[in-house]
C-alpha cells in the first residue's frame, strides 16, 4: 500500500506568497531568524534557522510537515524564541510521523502498538500522540482491517473464538476484537 504524505512541499511553498519555492536571506546580526524554507521529499519542508546570542551563533536545520509551516505562519525573517520552541516541537512530531509511517510500511500494527514503538524510540509522549493523530487522520491506520487480517490467520490455524479474542487483546486491538469474532 503506497503511503501518501499529504501535499507536495514544493507546490505548497509556491502557493505561499510570503515563502515562495525557495527563499533565502542572510541575517547575520543578533537574534533568531529563519534564513530559508526549502521543499524536501515526502511533503517535508527544510527550515534553516540562524540563532545568535552572547555565547555565539549557530545554524540549525529542521524538517517540518507543510501543515506546520502553514499553522505557524513561517516565512523568512526574524522569529521569537517561542516560535523557535514551536518549530522544535513540530520537528519532533514530523520525525515521529515519518517513523510511524515507516513502521506501518513494514508491518501492520494498532495505534497502541505504534505508540509503544515510538515511545521506545525515544519520542516524547506529546510527539507520539500527535504523530499517531496525523497518521490516523490520513487513513494509514485501519484497526478493523488489521484485526480481520489477524483473525483470518488464526482461523487458518483452526483456533477457536476465545483464543482468537485473547490473541487480539494481546496484540492490543481490544476495541474491535469482540465485534469481529461474532
N, C-alpha and C positions, 0 to 999 in steps of 0.2 A: 504494500500500500504506500503510494507516494505521499510524503508529508509536504504540505504547503505551509510556508511560514508567514503568510499574510502578504501585505503589499510589498511590491518590489521597492527596495530602498532608493534606487536612482530615480524612479518615477515619482516617488514620494518627495524626495528632495527638490526635484524640478517643480513640483506643484506648490512648494512653499516659496512665496515671493521673497521672504526675508532670508532664505538659506541659499537657494539655487542648488545645482547638482554638486558643485564643489566650490565653497568659498573659503578663502584663506585670508588671514590678516596677521600681521606680525606685531603683536603687542609685547614689547619687551620692557615695559615700565612696571611699576608695582601693582599688586592686586591679583585678581583671578580673572582670567579671560578664556573664552572659547576661541581657539585660533583656527579651527577648521571642523567642518562637518563633511564627511566623505562617505558615499554609499559603499557598502560592503556586501558580502554574499549572504544569502539566506534572509534577506529583509533586515539586515543589521545596518546601523549607521555608526561609523567610527567617529568619535568625538575626541578631539585633541584639546587639552586644557593646559594653559600655562599658569603656574602658580608661583608668585614671588612674595617672599616675606623677609624678615630681618635675617634669618639664618641661611638664606639663599633662594634659588629658584629651581623649578623642575617642570618638565613637560610630562603630562600623564595622558595616556590614551585609554578611552573607554569604548565598549561596544554596547550599543543600545538598540532595542527594537524601535521601529519607526513610530509606533504608538507613543513611546516615551518622549521622543523628540517633540511630537505634537502636544502631548499632555503638559510638558514642562515649558513649552513655547521657546525652545532653544534656538538661538541664532548666534552667529559670530559676534563677539563683543564681550564686554565686561559682565560678570555674573557675581552673585553674592555667595558667601560661604554656605548659606542654607541651600542654594541651588546646587552647589558642588556636592553637598551631602545627599541631595535627592538624586543627582547623577550617579553617585556611588551606589546608592540603594537600587536604582533601576538597572545599573550594570550587573549587580549580583543577581537580580531577578532574571535578566536576559541570559546570563550564563546558566542559571538553574533551568530556565526554559529549554535551552538548547541541549542541556544534559538530559532533561526529561525526554525530549524528542528522540535523542539517541537511544535511550533506554527502551522506548516504545518501538523503535525501528528494529531492534534485535530480539525483543521478547514482549509478549503480551503481559500486561500487569494491571492491577487495580490502582485506584488513586492512593489508597493506603500503602500499598506495596511501593509505589513510586515515591511517595512521601518518605518512607523509611530509607529508600536508596539515596535520595537527595540529601537527607539529614546525615546519613553515613558518609557521604562525600564531603561533608563539611559546610553545606549551605545553611544559612540561618533559617529559623522556623518561618520568619516573615517571607523570605525569598522563596522558600519551598512552597508555602501556601499560595503565594502569588503566581508562581510558575505553574503549579497544578491548575489554578483557576484559568490561566491563559490556555494551557493545553486542553483543558476540558471545554472551554468556550470555543475553541477551534475544532472541536469534534474528534480529537485524537484518542480520547478515552471512551470506550463503549463497554462498560462493565457487563451488560447483558450479553453482548457478543462473546466476551471473554468467558463468562460463565457457561454459555451454551457450548463453546468450543471445549472447555474442560469437561463438561458433562458428557458430551459425545465420546471423548476419550475414555472416561470412566465407564460408560455403558459398554464400550467395546471390550473392556476388561471384565465385563459381567458383574460390575459392582452393584450393590443394592442401593435403594433410596437413602437410607440412613448413612451409609458410608460416603455416598456422594455429597450429601449435605454437610457432613463433618469435614470432608476434604475442602469444599468450597469455603466453609468458615475458616479453616486453617489457612487457605490461600487469601484470606481477607476479602472475600466477596459475599459477606453475610446478608447484606441488604436484599439481595435478589435470589439467594440460594433456595429458599423455600418455594417461591413462586415458580421457578424454572423446573424444579423436580416434579412439581404437581402436574 
